[in-house]
Amino acid sequence: MNLVRAGRVLCALLLSLGACSWTPAPPPPPQANLVVDSGMPSPEEFDLDMGIFAYPASAASLTPTWHYWHGAEGGQNSTRLGYAHGAQEAQAILSHLNGLAQSVGYRVIDESRYRWNVPAGCTNARLGCVYATLERRSAIDLAPLTEGLRRSLVAQRQNPREAAAFLLRLVQTIPYQVPDEQPFGLLPPATVMSEKRGDCDSKSLLLLHLLRTVGIRSLLISSSAHAHTMLGIAVPSSGQSFTVGSTRYAYAETTAQNSPLGFIQPALLSPNDWRTLPMPSEPPRSLRSIP
């Protein structure tokens, strides 16, 4: 057994205790066909210009972070939107993350491992409680964006599969970057949008939130062997899928640009140790009370 494999086996054991996290490496992405980021693209360059979404409202006067992508399958119908929140709010979101880490005794062991104390009420969900807490904190910041996306999807008369693919491609265009400087190696969903960066679990949590707010069922899945996080989305797909209970979910890869619903690299299925990451509908009171 080589050192990498031995380390993964050890980490898989520690994960069950909430005591370990491998720094995930994204699968090699397929060739992307994206609009080049030129800073301030003209609305005339896009088929759909969704405008700027900001929280608080005063942040609309700031220079937004622009997101642009091909919103329809086949690489057509280019879309753009801007997202902004003020510097004070940006700091407040990250301060909340650090307050959460402090409350659960988060501490770094080395560059690829950490420990934390699973609080009461999180025994089954474990890290899912952290995800749920961060999603809840970002909801208010992302509310203008999610409402705008919902209105746009309704106006385009997109069915759930088309809507899921539209949102998946948005998140896929966000550059992959592991936030090693942050607790749990995570960025909150609103920060992923505003800083336009994130790793597999940070980007997957953002997409999970966007899908939930437009009414599409999805869940987080994780593999210890492959040190990777993806989504399952409950929409029809011609690609790969899996079943939880009576519901079938299509794999959704947020780190491989332009990969379709149902895409998962064959290498990620051997070994196939993928498991769902349960998230409580509400974090425990001790975590909800973190300012």
Secondary structure by P-SEA (a helix, b strand, c coil): ccaaaaaaaaaaaaaaacccccccccccccccccccccccccccccccccccccccccccccccccccccccccccbbbbbbbbbcaaaaaaaaaaaaaaaaaaccccccccccccccccccccccaaaaaaaaaaaacccaaaaaaaaaaaaaaacccaaaaaaaaaaaaaacccccccccccccccaaaaaaaccccaaaaaaaaaaaaaaabbbbbbbbbccccbbbbbbcccccccccccccccccccccccccccccccccccccccbbbbbbbcccccccccccc
